[in-house]
Amino acid sequence: MHIPDGILPAAVCLGGYVTAGAATWYSLRKIGRKEDPREGIPKASLLTAAFFVASWIHIPVPPTSVHLVLNGLLGVVLGCYAFPAILIGLFFQAVMFQHGGLTTLGVNATIMGVPALLAYYLFQLRNIFGKDSRVGTGLFGFLAGAGGLGLAAVLACVVLITTIPAHVDVETERAGIYALTLAHVPLMVIEGIFTALVVLFLQRVKPALLEGNREISA
């Protein structure tokens, strides 16, 4: 899921920074419209740390292994704070452990952060059942957790497939990328279940954490 330095063309890396910048602007604009923008910072800091650590928990899925991402969970719980949180987490992963890279930071942030934002909006559909419904909360928590990771895997696959260098064995590279993408399917289920359990727990003990701050009317 983390694309390292030296894999993507410079134009794609630059485009990744453009899209990441746009997503960051959108997120900060939404945060600035909240009644108390600072209120969500402690929660965002905690989940940024969880995102940072999760990438080191590897799950064997023959013939490879995958690691937890939790971008769907961050989207559900953090809302518009999710993209900045993921961007910061990716930056420290690249600097401290060379997990990912600085030239691909924008691409990686877009691949993981945009699905996190979409996961938040997907989770809000639980209100169809009523925001206090455990069935709706669990169902859309699962869909958001699994969907956030699934969309990120698809985006990564598209980026890698469309930028395979001409001098390598294209068919072999393509087969490897497809296999790695499919390896994330079991992880989607795991992250979906984990996200559902977390949001059900929060709904029971601290439902305000799933609501966020109300935006100030324009």
Order of alpha helices (4+ residues) and beta strands (2+ residues): alpha-alpha-beta-beta-alpha-alpha-alpha-alpha-alpha-alpha
